[in-house]
Amino acid sequence: MSPTEFRRLALSLPEAVESSHMNHPDFRVRGKIFATLTGADELCGMVKLTPEQQRWFVQIEPKVFAPVKGGWGLRGATNVNVASATEETLRPALVAAWRNVAPKRLAEEHDAEE
């Protein structure tokens, strides 16, 4: 997957917008970050999961997902190897991260649309 494809998937979620944080692109819903791209080539990403979600994604796709080092990782922040990801592996993680920060009513509206 390319950074462009990562962007397309992240921005396909309801009310998702691209912004910038600490000199790298991030993706937000109503001002809250749910994913980022990092590195000069933007081939590293991060999704904001719960610790339980993180364990599941890392177990299922260890070549794509890994806990962020330190305290952020213990809270669920999860690195994404963008080059190794596919839409099938990344989209569920982005949706989970989006749901984790989206307002409850917006997430419920998204459920009704699916």
C-alpha positions in Angstrom: 0.0 0.0 0.0 1.1 3.5 -0.6 0.7 6.6 1.6 -1.8 7.9 -1.0 -3.9 4.8 -0.5 -3.6 5.1 3.3 -4.9 8.7 3.0 -7.8 7.6 0.7 -8.9 5.0 3.2 -8.6 7.3 6.2 -10.5 10.1 4.5 -13.3 7.8 3.3 -14.6 7.7 6.9 -17.4 10.0 7.8 -16.2 13.6 8.6 -12.5 12.5 8.5 -10.1 15.3 7.6 -6.4 15.5 7.1 -4.4 17.9 9.3 -0.9 18.1 10.7 0.7 17.3 14.0 4.3 17.5 14.9 5.3 18.0 11.2 3.5 14.9 9.9 0.0 14.3 8.5 -2.7 13.1 10.8 -6.4 12.1 10.3 -9.1 13.4 12.6 -12.8 13.2 13.2 -14.2 16.3 14.8 -10.8 17.4 15.9 -9.6 14.1 17.4 -6.7 12.2 15.9 -7.4 8.6 14.9 -4.5 7.9 12.6 -1.2 9.4 11.4 1.5 9.0 8.7 5.1 9.4 9.7 8.6 9.2 8.3 10.1 11.1 5.4 8.5 8.6 3.0 5.3 8.3 5.0 5.6 4.5 5.0 5.0 4.4 8.7 1.6 5.0 10.2 -0.2 4.8 13.5 -3.8 3.9 14.4 -5.3 4.8 17.8 -6.7 1.4 19.0 -7.7 0.1 22.4 -5.2 -2.3 24.0 -7.5 -5.2 23.2 -7.9 -4.2 19.6 -4.2 -3.8 19.3 -3.5 -7.3 20.6 -6.0 -8.7 18.0 -4.5 -6.8 15.0 -0.9 -7.6 16.0 -1.8 -11.3 16.4 -3.6 -11.5 13.1 -1.2 -9.3 11.0 2.2 -9.1 12.8 4.0 -7.9 9.6 1.6 -4.9 9.4 0.9 -4.0 13.0 3.1 -3.5 16.1 2.6 -1.7 19.4 4.2 1.8 19.6 7.0 1.7 22.1 6.4 3.1 25.6 3.3 4.3 27.3 1.5 5.2 24.1 1.7 1.7 22.9 0.5 0.3 26.2 -2.6 2.5 25.8 -3.2 1.0 22.3 -1.3 3.3 19.9 -0.3 0.9 17.1 2.3 1.3 14.4 1.4 0.4 10.8 3.9 -0.8 8.2 2.1 0.9 5.3 4.1 -0.8 2.6 3.1 -4.2 4.0 -0.6 -3.3 4.5 -3.4 -4.1 2.1 -6.9 -2.5 2.1 -8.2 -5.7 3.6 -5.8 -5.4 6.6 -5.8 -1.7 7.1 -9.4 -0.7 6.6 -10.7 -2.5 9.7 -8.0 -1.0 11.8 -8.8 2.5 10.6 -12.5 2.0 11.2 -11.8 0.8 14.7 -9.5 3.8 15.4 -12.1 6.2 13.9 -14.8 4.7 16.1 -12.6 5.0 19.2 -12.5 8.8 18.9 -15.7 9.6 16.9 -18.7 11.0 18.9 -21.1 8.2 19.8 -23.9 9.5 17.7 -21.7 9.8 14.6 -20.5 6.3 15.0 -24.1 5.1 15.4 -25.0 6.9 12.2 -22.1 5.2 10.4 -23.4 1.8 11.7 -26.8 2.5 10.2 -25.2 3.3 6.8 -23.3 0.0 6.6 
